[in-house]
């Protein structure tokens, strides 16, 4: 994936989380997501873009997003909660596993 395409993908992912947070009606969750977005973009954007450029990670991330999206569409809050938690845990693991994390 080209760096510019990765940037677009990262921006789409941030929007995905923001829309879900807004739809939740939970003001604290929305504020939390906005705080994470601000810190992420300020401190770790280059790492996020690098992760988006790795094709095997990209397919997994999209599958995780689909799982969250489908659960929300089916109005299944427990499944959505579980899928979201699994996605965040996987994202943290992927970030920690990156060998080039230290060069950012």
HELIX and SHEET records of a PDB file:
HELIX    1   1 UNK A    3  UNK A   24  1                                  22    
HELIX    2   2 UNK A   27  UNK A   43  1                                  17    
HELIX    3   3 UNK A   45  UNK A   53  1                                   9    
HELIX    4   4 UNK A   55  UNK A   73  1                                  19    
HELIX    5   5 UNK A   77  UNK A   97  1                                  21    
HELIX    6   6 UNK A  101  UNK A  103  5                                   3    
END                                                                             
